Structures are given as structure tokens and as C-alpha cells.
Amino acid sequence: MAKRNKLEIIRDILKIIQESHSIKPTPLLRRSNISSSRFKEYYSDLLEKEFIRETYGKNKEISLTEKGCRYLEKYSAIVDFIDEFEL
């Protein structure tokens, strides 16, 4: 299996959150399949860019923002384009 690039890892993290609607940090870390140190970097970056948000109730939950949803849509469109033209 080929290594994932940065955009693929971001897509994978956002997809996990989207499929779960909201998720706690530890399950997200486990399902993202990257080291905890790399996860922290991506997580901070996604928060800073407002692709995800944290909500606090009994536990911290992570959910997708509208910007994060748009990223997934645009990413999908780019992949479809590349596939269509066999690039």
C-alpha cells in the first residue's frame, strides 16, 4: 500500500468525522491510522483552519464545520477529474 500524502490524510480524518457526525479525540486518533505526534499536528492544523470544531459537554467531541464539508466535496471533484482523464 502506498503512503498517503498530506491531502489524503486530511481527507481521511475529515471523512471519519463526517461518518461519525461527532467523535471523541481518541477514537479519531485510532481510526486515522497515524502516529499520535503526527495526529496532533494535523489536528491542530484542522482546528486552526476551521475545518473541524471542538464541543464540550460531558466529553470533548469533534465535529466537521461547513468549511470541512466543502474540502471533502472539492477533494472528491478533483479525484473524479483525475480519474476521468486517466491522469
Backbone as XML, in Angstrom:
<?xml version="1.0"?>
<chain id="A" units="angstrom">
  <residue number="1" name="MET">
    <atom name="N" x="0.837" y="-1.180" z="0.000"/>
    <atom name="CA" x="0.000" y="0.000" z="0.000"/>
    <atom name="C" x="0.886" y="1.250" z="0.000"/>
  </residue>
  <residue number="2" name="ALA">
    <atom name="N" x="0.558" y="2.183" z="-0.838"/>
    <atom name="CA" x="1.334" y="3.414" z="-0.951"/>
    <atom name="C" x="1.096" y="4.323" z="0.258"/>
  </residue>
  <residue number="3" name="LYS">
    <atom name="N" x="2.106" y="5.117" z="0.575"/>
    <atom name="CA" x="1.964" y="6.079" z="1.667"/>
    <atom name="C" x="0.968" y="7.162" z="1.261"/>
  </residue>
  <residue number="4" name="ARG">
    <atom name="N" x="0.198" y="7.608" z="2.228"/>
    <atom name="CA" x="-0.755" y="8.686" z="1.965"/>
    <atom name="C" x="-0.040" y="10.023" z="2.024"/>
  </residue>
  <residue number="5" name="ASN">
    <atom name="N" x="-0.450" y="10.932" z="1.149"/>
    <atom name="CA" x="0.109" y="12.278" z="1.219"/>
    <atom name="C" x="-0.733" y="13.123" z="2.188"/>
  </residue>
  <residue number="6" name="LYS">
    <atom name="N" x="-0.309" y="14.341" z="2.404"/>
    <atom name="CA" x="-0.963" y="15.215" z="3.374"/>
    <atom name="C" x="-2.447" y="15.414" z="3.064"/>
  </residue>
  <residue number="7" name="LEU">
    <atom name="N" x="-2.780" y="15.654" z="1.798"/>
    <atom name="CA" x="-4.176" y="15.887" z="1.432"/>
    <atom name="C" x="-5.036" y="14.647" z="1.663"/>
  </residue>
  <residue number="8" name="GLU">
    <atom name="N" x="-4.468" y="13.473" z="1.426"/>
    <atom name="CA" x="-5.205" y="12.229" z="1.663"/>
    <atom name="C" x="-5.439" y="11.991" z="3.150"/>
  </residue>
  <residue number="9" name="ILE">
    <atom name="N" x="-4.455" y="12.306" z="3.963"/>
    <atom name="CA" x="-4.611" y="12.140" z="5.408"/>
    <atom name="C" x="-5.681" y="13.093" z="5.930"/>
  </residue>
  <residue number="10" name="ILE">
    <atom name="N" x="-5.645" y="14.336" z="5.467"/>
    <atom name="CA" x="-6.676" y="15.301" z="5.869"/>
    <atom name="C" x="-8.050" y="14.791" z="5.449"/>
  </residue>
  <residue number="11" name="ARG">
    <atom name="N" x="-8.150" y="14.311" z="4.201"/>
    <atom name="CA" x="-9.417" y="13.768" z="3.724"/>
    <atom name="C" x="-9.890" y="12.608" z="4.604"/>
  </residue>
  <residue number="12" name="ASP">
    <atom name="N" x="-8.980" y="11.708" z="4.940"/>
    <atom name="CA" x="-9.343" y="10.554" z="5.759"/>
    <atom name="C" x="-9.843" y="10.977" z="7.137"/>
  </residue>
  <residue number="13" name="ILE">
    <atom name="N" x="-9.164" y="11.922" z="7.770"/>
    <atom name="CA" x="-9.584" y="12.399" z="9.086"/>
    <atom name="C" x="-10.966" y="13.046" z="8.998"/>
  </residue>
  <residue number="14" name="LEU">
    <atom name="N" x="-11.158" y="13.893" z="7.999"/>
    <atom name="CA" x="-12.458" y="14.564" z="7.848"/>
    <atom name="C" x="-13.570" y="13.572" z="7.527"/>
  </residue>
  <residue number="15" name="LYS">
    <atom name="N" x="-13.273" y="12.547" z="6.730"/>
    <atom name="CA" x="-14.278" y="11.527" z="6.398"/>
    <atom name="C" x="-14.699" y="10.759" z="7.651"/>
  </residue>
  <residue number="16" name="ILE">
    <atom name="N" x="-13.750" y="10.435" z="8.494"/>
    <atom name="CA" x="-14.060" y="9.724" z="9.736"/>
    <atom name="C" x="-15.013" y="10.566" z="10.584"/>
  </residue>
  <residue number="17" name="ILE">
    <atom name="N" x="-14.717" y="11.854" z="10.701"/>
    <atom name="CA" x="-15.574" y="12.748" z="11.485"/>
    <atom name="C" x="-16.946" y="12.860" z="10.830"/>
  </residue>
  <residue number="18" name="GLN">
    <atom name="N" x="-16.986" y="13.007" z="9.512"/>
    <atom name="CA" x="-18.250" y="13.140" z="8.796"/>
    <atom name="C" x="-19.121" y="11.891" z="8.982"/>
  </residue>
  <residue number="19" name="GLU">
    <atom name="N" x="-18.529" y="10.726" z="8.876"/>
    <atom name="CA" x="-19.280" y="9.483" z="9.026"/>
    <atom name="C" x="-19.799" y="9.302" z="10.447"/>
  </residue>
  <residue number="20" name="SER">
    <atom name="N" x="-19.086" y="9.825" z="11.424"/>
    <atom name="CA" x="-19.475" y="9.685" z="12.830"/>
    <atom name="C" x="-20.381" y="10.816" z="13.301"/>
  </residue>
  <residue number="21" name="HIS">
    <atom name="N" x="-20.470" y="11.887" z="12.538"/>
    <atom name="CA" x="-21.176" y="13.129" z="12.891"/>
    <atom name="C" x="-20.446" y="13.886" z="13.988"/>
  </residue>
  <residue number="22" name="SER">
    <atom name="N" x="-20.019" y="13.203" z="15.009"/>
    <atom name="CA" x="-19.101" y="13.766" z="16.004"/>
    <atom name="C" x="-18.388" y="12.586" z="16.644"/>
  </residue>
  <residue number="23" name="ILE">
    <atom name="N" x="-17.163" y="12.831" z="17.066"/>
    <atom name="CA" x="-16.331" y="11.742" z="17.573"/>
    <atom name="C" x="-15.388" y="12.289" z="18.643"/>
  </residue>
  <residue number="24" name="LYS">
    <atom name="N" x="-15.028" y="11.451" z="19.567"/>
    <atom name="CA" x="-14.062" y="11.825" z="20.594"/>
    <atom name="C" x="-12.654" y="11.737" z="20.007"/>
  </residue>
  <residue number="25" name="PRO">
    <atom name="N" x="-11.704" y="12.488" z="20.581"/>
    <atom name="CA" x="-10.341" y="12.521" z="20.030"/>
    <atom name="C" x="-9.642" y="11.162" z="19.957"/>
  </residue>
  <residue number="26" name="THR">
    <atom name="N" x="-9.746" y="10.333" z="20.988"/>
    <atom name="CA" x="-9.019" y="9.058" z="20.994"/>
    <atom name="C" x="-9.498" y="8.108" z="19.899"/>
  </residue>
  <residue number="27" name="PRO">
    <atom name="N" x="-10.808" y="7.902" z="19.742"/>
    <atom name="CA" x="-11.237" y="7.049" z="18.623"/>
    <atom name="C" x="-10.834" y="7.622" z="17.255"/>
  </residue>
  <residue number="28" name="LEU">
    <atom name="N" x="-10.836" y="8.937" z="17.133"/>
    <atom name="CA" x="-10.417" y="9.563" z="15.880"/>
    <atom name="C" x="-8.939" y="9.271" z="15.613"/>
  </residue>
  <residue number="29" name="LEU">
    <atom name="N" x="-8.118" y="9.383" z="16.635"/>
    <atom name="CA" x="-6.693" y="9.070" z="16.513"/>
    <atom name="C" x="-6.510" y="7.631" z="16.050"/>
  </residue>
  <residue number="30" name="ARG">
    <atom name="N" x="-7.177" y="6.710" z="16.687"/>
    <atom name="CA" x="-7.036" y="5.292" z="16.340"/>
    <atom name="C" x="-7.471" y="5.011" z="14.911"/>
  </residue>
  <residue number="31" name="ARG">
    <atom name="N" x="-8.609" y="5.568" z="14.516"/>
    <atom name="CA" x="-9.153" y="5.295" z="13.183"/>
    <atom name="C" x="-8.378" y="6.005" z="12.076"/>
  </residue>
  <residue number="32" name="SER">
    <atom name="N" x="-7.663" y="7.083" z="12.400"/>
    <atom name="CA" x="-6.923" y="7.821" z="11.373"/>
    <atom name="C" x="-5.647" y="7.098" z="10.946"/>
  </residue>
  <residue number="33" name="ASN">
    <atom name="N" x="-5.186" y="6.158" z="11.768"/>
    <atom name="CA" x="-4.047" y="5.309" z="11.425"/>
    <atom name="C" x="-2.757" y="6.102" z="11.160"/>
  </residue>
  <residue number="34" name="ILE">
    <atom name="N" x="-2.489" y="7.066" z="12.024"/>
    <atom name="CA" x="-1.209" y="7.786" z="12.001"/>
    <atom name="C" x="-0.702" y="7.875" z="13.438"/>
  </residue>
  <residue number="35" name="SER">
    <atom name="N" x="0.551" y="8.199" z="13.602"/>
    <atom name="CA" x="1.129" y="8.285" z="14.942"/>
    <atom name="C" x="0.481" y="9.433" z="15.718"/>
  </residue>
  <residue number="36" name="SER">
    <atom name="N" x="0.556" y="9.342" z="17.031"/>
    <atom name="CA" x="-0.067" y="10.381" z="17.856"/>
    <atom name="C" x="0.589" y="11.741" z="17.644"/>
  </residue>
  <residue number="37" name="SER">
    <atom name="N" x="1.892" y="11.773" z="17.427"/>
    <atom name="CA" x="2.557" y="13.066" z="17.212"/>
    <atom name="C" x="2.119" y="13.687" z="15.884"/>
  </residue>
  <residue number="38" name="ARG">
    <atom name="N" x="2.019" y="12.882" z="14.831"/>
    <atom name="CA" x="1.546" y="13.410" z="13.543"/>
    <atom name="C" x="0.072" y="13.790" z="13.634"/>
  </residue>
  <residue number="39" name="PHE">
    <atom name="N" x="-0.703" y="12.993" z="14.370"/>
    <atom name="CA" x="-2.120" y="13.307" z="14.547"/>
    <atom name="C" x="-2.291" y="14.669" z="15.202"/>
  </residue>
  <residue number="40" name="LYS">
    <atom name="N" x="-1.492" y="14.954" z="16.224"/>
    <atom name="CA" x="-1.580" y="16.253" z="16.911"/>
    <atom name="C" x="-1.316" y="17.406" z="15.949"/>
  </residue>
  <residue number="41" name="GLU">
    <atom name="N" x="-0.341" y="17.220" z="15.059"/>
    <atom name="CA" x="-0.036" y="18.258" z="14.071"/>
    <atom name="C" x="-1.230" y="18.489" z="13.135"/>
  </residue>
  <residue number="42" name="TYR">
    <atom name="N" x="-1.760" y="17.411" z="12.593"/>
    <atom name="CA" x="-2.912" y="17.526" z="11.691"/>
    <atom name="C" x="-4.124" y="18.097" z="12.415"/>
  </residue>
  <residue number="43" name="TYR">
    <atom name="N" x="-4.349" y="17.622" z="13.633"/>
    <atom name="CA" x="-5.497" y="18.071" z="14.428"/>
    <atom name="C" x="-5.419" y="19.579" z="14.682"/>
  </residue>
  <residue number="44" name="SER">
    <atom name="N" x="-4.245" y="20.054" z="15.100"/>
    <atom name="CA" x="-4.059" y="21.491" z="15.351"/>
    <atom name="C" x="-4.275" y="22.294" z="14.083"/>
  </residue>
  <residue number="45" name="ASP">
    <atom name="N" x="-3.746" y="21.787" z="12.981"/>
    <atom name="CA" x="-3.882" y="22.455" z="11.694"/>
    <atom name="C" x="-5.361" y="22.534" z="11.269"/>
  </residue>
  <residue number="46" name="LEU">
    <atom name="N" x="-6.088" y="21.449" z="11.440"/>
    <atom name="CA" x="-7.509" y="21.427" z="11.064"/>
    <atom name="C" x="-8.335" y="22.369" z="11.936"/>
  </residue>
  <residue number="47" name="LEU">
    <atom name="N" x="-8.003" y="22.444" z="13.214"/>
    <atom name="CA" x="-8.681" y="23.391" z="14.108"/>
    <atom name="C" x="-8.371" y="24.826" z="13.706"/>
  </residue>
  <residue number="48" name="GLU">
    <atom name="N" x="-7.098" y="25.097" z="13.455"/>
    <atom name="CA" x="-6.657" y="26.452" z="13.097"/>
    <atom name="C" x="-7.318" y="26.917" z="11.792"/>
  </residue>
  <residue number="49" name="LYS">
    <atom name="N" x="-7.450" y="26.006" z="10.844"/>
    <atom name="CA" x="-8.051" y="26.349" z="9.549"/>
    <atom name="C" x="-9.580" y="26.266" z="9.571"/>
  </residue>
  <residue number="50" name="GLU">
    <atom name="N" x="-10.126" y="25.922" z="10.733"/>
    <atom name="CA" x="-11.574" y="25.839" z="10.952"/>
    <atom name="C" x="-12.264" y="24.803" z="10.072"/>
  </residue>
  <residue number="51" name="PHE">
    <atom name="N" x="-11.600" y="23.662" z="9.857"/>
    <atom name="CA" x="-12.208" y="22.533" z="9.162"/>
    <atom name="C" x="-13.001" y="21.681" z="10.156"/>
  </residue>
  <residue number="52" name="ILE">
    <atom name="N" x="-12.587" y="21.743" z="11.421"/>
    <atom name="CA" x="-13.267" y="20.998" z="12.491"/>
    <atom name="C" x="-13.499" y="21.933" z="13.674"/>
  </residue>
  <residue number="53" name="ARG">
    <atom name="N" x="-14.380" y="21.500" z="14.567"/>
    <atom name="CA" x="-14.613" y="22.266" z="15.794"/>
    <atom name="C" x="-14.712" y="21.293" z="16.972"/>
  </residue>
  <residue number="54" name="GLU">
    <atom name="N" x="-14.373" y="21.809" z="18.124"/>
    <atom name="CA" x="-14.497" y="21.037" z="19.359"/>
    <atom name="C" x="-15.724" y="21.544" z="20.114"/>
  </residue>
  <residue number="55" name="THR">
    <atom name="N" x="-16.480" y="20.615" z="20.653"/>
    <atom name="CA" x="-17.587" y="20.978" z="21.527"/>
    <atom name="C" x="-17.379" y="20.256" z="22.853"/>
  </residue>
  <residue number="56" name="TYR">
    <atom name="N" x="-17.758" y="20.918" z="23.906"/>
    <atom name="CA" x="-17.544" y="20.360" z="25.232"/>
    <atom name="C" x="-18.877" y="20.170" z="25.927"/>
  </residue>
  <residue number="57" name="GLY">
    <atom name="N" x="-19.138" y="18.962" z="26.324"/>
    <atom name="CA" x="-20.275" y="18.621" z="27.155"/>
    <atom name="C" x="-19.691" y="17.785" z="28.270"/>
  </residue>
  <residue number="58" name="LYS">
    <atom name="N" x="-20.182" y="16.575" z="28.386"/>
    <atom name="CA" x="-19.586" y="15.639" z="29.336"/>
    <atom name="C" x="-18.164" y="15.289" z="28.886"/>
  </residue>
  <residue number="59" name="ASN">
    <atom name="N" x="-17.989" y="15.143" z="27.572"/>
    <atom name="CA" x="-16.685" y="14.848" z="26.977"/>
    <atom name="C" x="-16.438" y="15.784" z="25.808"/>
  </residue>
  <residue number="60" name="LYS">
    <atom name="N" x="-15.167" y="15.864" z="25.398"/>
    <atom name="CA" x="-14.839" y="16.662" z="24.214"/>
    <atom name="C" x="-15.260" y="15.871" z="22.980"/>
  </residue>
  <residue number="61" name="GLU">
    <atom name="N" x="-15.982" y="16.516" z="22.085"/>
    <atom name="CA" x="-16.411" y="15.918" z="20.822"/>
    <atom name="C" x="-15.885" y="16.774" z="19.680"/>
  </residue>
  <residue number="62" name="ILE">
    <atom name="N" x="-15.558" y="16.128" z="18.574"/>
    <atom name="CA" x="-15.062" y="16.819" z="17.394"/>
    <atom name="C" x="-16.096" y="16.654" z="16.294"/>
  </residue>
  <residue number="63" name="SER">
    <atom name="N" x="-16.406" y="17.747" z="15.622"/>
    <atom name="CA" x="-17.352" y="17.683" z="14.510"/>
    <atom name="C" x="-16.808" y="18.495" z="13.341"/>
  </residue>
  <residue number="64" name="LEU">
    <atom name="N" x="-17.404" y="18.264" z="12.191"/>
    <atom name="CA" x="-16.996" y="18.911" z="10.952"/>
    <atom name="C" x="-17.674" y="20.272" z="10.825"/>
  </residue>
  <residue number="65" name="THR">
    <atom name="N" x="-16.966" y="21.239" z="10.296"/>
    <atom name="CA" x="-17.557" y="22.544" z="10.013"/>
    <atom name="C" x="-17.982" y="22.563" z="8.543"/>
  </residue>
  <residue number="66" name="GLU">
    <atom name="N" x="-18.656" y="23.616" z="8.149"/>
    <atom name="CA" x="-19.046" y="23.779" z="6.744"/>
    <atom name="C" x="-17.801" y="23.803" z="5.849"/>
  </residue>
  <residue number="67" name="LYS">
    <atom name="N" x="-16.760" y="24.443" z="6.315"/>
    <atom name="CA" x="-15.505" y="24.511" z="5.552"/>
    <atom name="C" x="-14.912" y="23.115" z="5.359"/>
  </residue>
  <residue number="68" name="GLY">
    <atom name="N" x="-14.982" y="22.289" z="6.375"/>
    <atom name="CA" x="-14.503" y="20.913" z="6.275"/>
    <atom name="C" x="-15.319" y="20.111" z="5.269"/>
  </residue>
  <residue number="69" name="CYS">
    <atom name="N" x="-16.637" y="20.323" z="5.259"/>
    <atom name="CA" x="-17.512" y="19.659" z="4.282"/>
    <atom name="C" x="-17.156" y="20.086" z="2.864"/>
  </residue>
  <residue number="70" name="ARG">
    <atom name="N" x="-16.899" y="21.375" z="2.681"/>
    <atom name="CA" x="-16.525" y="21.877" z="1.350"/>
    <atom name="C" x="-15.203" y="21.261" z="0.892"/>
  </residue>
  <residue number="71" name="TYR">
    <atom name="N" x="-14.252" y="21.097" z="1.812"/>
    <atom name="CA" x="-12.981" y="20.458" z="1.467"/>
    <atom name="C" x="-13.233" y="19.065" z="0.899"/>
  </residue>
  <residue number="72" name="LEU">
    <atom name="N" x="-14.074" y="18.282" z="1.574"/>
    <atom name="CA" x="-14.365" y="16.930" z="1.109"/>
    <atom name="C" x="-15.023" y="16.935" z="-0.267"/>
  </residue>
  <residue number="73" name="GLU">
    <atom name="N" x="-15.927" y="17.872" z="-0.502"/>
    <atom name="CA" x="-16.586" y="17.972" z="-1.805"/>
    <atom name="C" x="-15.577" y="18.311" z="-2.900"/>
  </residue>
  <residue number="74" name="LYS">
    <atom name="N" x="-14.738" y="19.300" z="-2.656"/>
    <atom name="CA" x="-13.743" y="19.721" z="-3.645"/>
    <atom name="C" x="-12.713" y="18.616" z="-3.893"/>
  </residue>
  <residue number="75" name="TYR">
    <atom name="N" x="-12.299" y="17.952" z="-2.832"/>
    <atom name="CA" x="-11.332" y="16.861" z="-2.969"/>
    <atom name="C" x="-11.908" y="15.766" z="-3.862"/>
  </residue>
  <residue number="76" name="SER">
    <atom name="N" x="-13.158" y="15.424" z="-3.628"/>
    <atom name="CA" x="-13.828" y="14.405" z="-4.431"/>
    <atom name="C" x="-13.912" y="14.818" z="-5.897"/>
  </residue>
  <residue number="77" name="ALA">
    <atom name="N" x="-14.216" y="16.085" z="-6.153"/>
    <atom name="CA" x="-14.306" y="16.584" z="-7.525"/>
    <atom name="C" x="-12.950" y="16.488" z="-8.225"/>
  </residue>
  <residue number="78" name="ILE">
    <atom name="N" x="-11.885" y="16.805" z="-7.514"/>
    <atom name="CA" x="-10.546" y="16.731" z="-8.104"/>
    <atom name="C" x="-10.184" y="15.285" z="-8.431"/>
  </residue>
  <residue number="79" name="VAL">
    <atom name="N" x="-10.466" y="14.366" z="-7.520"/>
    <atom name="CA" x="-10.167" y="12.953" z="-7.753"/>
    <atom name="C" x="-10.983" y="12.433" z="-8.939"/>
  </residue>
  <residue number="80" name="ASP">
    <atom name="N" x="-12.253" y="12.807" z="-9.016"/>
    <atom name="CA" x="-13.084" y="12.405" z="-10.154"/>
    <atom name="C" x="-12.510" y="12.922" z="-11.468"/>
  </residue>
  <residue number="81" name="PHE">
    <atom name="N" x="-12.045" y="14.160" z="-11.481"/>
    <atom name="CA" x="-11.436" y="14.752" z="-12.667"/>
    <atom name="C" x="-10.203" y="13.959" z="-13.091"/>
  </residue>
  <residue number="82" name="ILE">
    <atom name="N" x="-9.347" y="13.670" z="-12.143"/>
    <atom name="CA" x="-8.120" y="12.924" z="-12.422"/>
    <atom name="C" x="-8.451" y="11.536" z="-12.963"/>
  </residue>
  <residue number="83" name="ASP">
    <atom name="N" x="-9.422" y="10.867" z="-12.364"/>
    <atom name="CA" x="-9.838" y="9.546" z="-12.825"/>
    <atom name="C" x="-10.443" y="9.595" z="-14.220"/>
  </residue>
  <residue number="84" name="GLU">
    <atom name="N" x="-11.279" y="10.598" z="-14.463"/>
    <atom name="CA" x="-11.963" y="10.719" z="-15.753"/>
    <atom name="C" x="-10.971" y="10.853" z="-16.904"/>
  </residue>
  <residue number="85" name="PHE">
    <atom name="N" x="-9.913" y="11.617" z="-16.680"/>
    <atom name="CA" x="-8.943" y="11.870" z="-17.728"/>
    <atom name="C" x="-7.708" y="10.968" z="-17.603"/>
  </residue>
  <residue number="86" name="GLU">
    <atom name="N" x="-7.795" y="9.991" z="-16.714"/>
    <atom name="CA" x="-6.741" y="8.995" z="-16.522"/>
    <atom name="C" x="-5.362" y="9.641" z="-16.322"/>
  </residue>
  <residue number="87" name="LEU">
    <atom name="N" x="-5.341" y="10.652" z="-15.471"/>
    <atom name="CA" x="-4.079" y="11.359" z="-15.190"/>
    <atom name="C" x="-3.345" y="10.722" z="-14.030"/>
  </residue>
</chain>
